[in-house]
Amino acid sequence: MPYNIRIVSTYPPRRCGIGTFSRDLASALEHFTGEIGHIRVAAIDNEGLPYDIPVDLVINQNSPDSWNHTIKDIIARANESTNPTIVILQHEYGLDPAANGNAGEGTNFVDMAKAFSSKWITTLVYLHSVLDAPNDHQKMVIQELGKYSDGLIVTTESAIGILESPTYGISRSKIKHIDHGIRMQHPSHYDRLAIKEMFGLKDRFLITTLGLLSPDKGLEYSLRGYGRFLQESCTEEQRKNIVYLIGGECHPEFVKSGGGESYRRYQEVIDTALREANLRWCKVKELRYADFGTYDVVFLDTFLDEKTLLRFYGATNAMVLPYLDMQQISSGVLADTLGSGRVAVATKFRYALELILSNRKCPTGLVLGRHTRGILVDPGEASVEQIAKALDYLVFNKNERLMMEKQAHQRGYQMRWQNTGWALLQHIEFVREDKEIITGRGITFKREKPSVFQGKEHQQQAD
């Protein structure tokens, strides 16, 4: 019997990485027509945006009543269907406000998991943040989600150890690792040239940082590292043929926060980094207005739609991801960089360690990833010199860079969205079968005398 999939998440047109993730997951699941009845989304919204199918329910993020009504609607629709409903919650603290409006302090996802489990609706939770040192509320939420859901899904293997640790104490049987999912492209030298010609970037080495911008993206360090590279490694003529494209606008919620004061302070930080690095820069809404021969850095200050994003991945020679949050367990930009067969220079956040270094022990300093599929650098101030060194290596060693691209693309093939969707369906099947196993009907023996055999077994294991 096919499953009806119910996803609770942000969703396009809301500009949110988790919404993009849910859309790509839904698109991957749609290919399995024999296993899927239909896919529907309860979209978490805070702007009154218009939505189309598969969105059929909209949650007002800041309204407790809206969350409660959605719980009742999902249960009612599950009861009306002859197909079993599978609920997939996409949890992120920032999407879960408390009733008093305090951001990140709510229990809406926990309330959903409790309600659905009481009605025997299979519920899985994707965790998009797994913190090493959570506060009491953050810890409680993850533990409660583990208790009331049928399983927690993480996109990095390293998150399993954190969840199993005494910090959370969640049973390994409740945790499943499933790859993030990568949109595969088929890069070739000619495709890159064609895309560069389209954007007026022919014969230029293109360095990029893409996606929604915010203070935790670490741009002030990548700008200074880039400036150091240009100053130390390049002649004035070579400098004209290298450009750093920073594509994407600041996250809308960050721009609005604190009456815009946080955004203004962030702009001052970026302006200071540009001056200190002695970079020539411009900000445009469309690339056709940028004079690439004049500027070292071009800020494309607009939201990047999917078509544009994929083109930029294809045109890129090196993607710089100077993120500051080392606990980050997923990154769609890093995943798609590998899927496009492009080299990433990334700080050592959890997801980068997994994709680029296969979770091997990572020393300090600049590190070439396992099988040289990317370059890792330390975060913050230390990254300035290391990013400069990484760019020097990639710009002036073309053959090595192209080999790294092949290695990155090979890793990407293992993580195609179709594979991720199929892995999720297999896990759903396992979870449902496990729930249906009938136990406890046979005689149960309770140990009433010590066992010499048990002692021997333990001795053998110790040896």
Helices and strands as residue ranges (DSSP letters): E 3-9, H 17-29, E 36-45, E 55-60, H 64-80, E 85-91, G 93-95, H 108-118, E 122-127, H 136-148, E 151-154, H 158-164, G 172-174, E 175-177, H 189-199, E 205-210, G 215-217, H 219-233, H 236-239, E 242-247, H 252-256, G 257-260, H 261-276, E 281-284, G 287-289, E 297-300, H 306-315, E 318-321, H 332-339, E 343-347, H 350-357, E 367-368, G 370-372, E 375-377, H 382-396, H 398-413, H 417-436, H 452-462
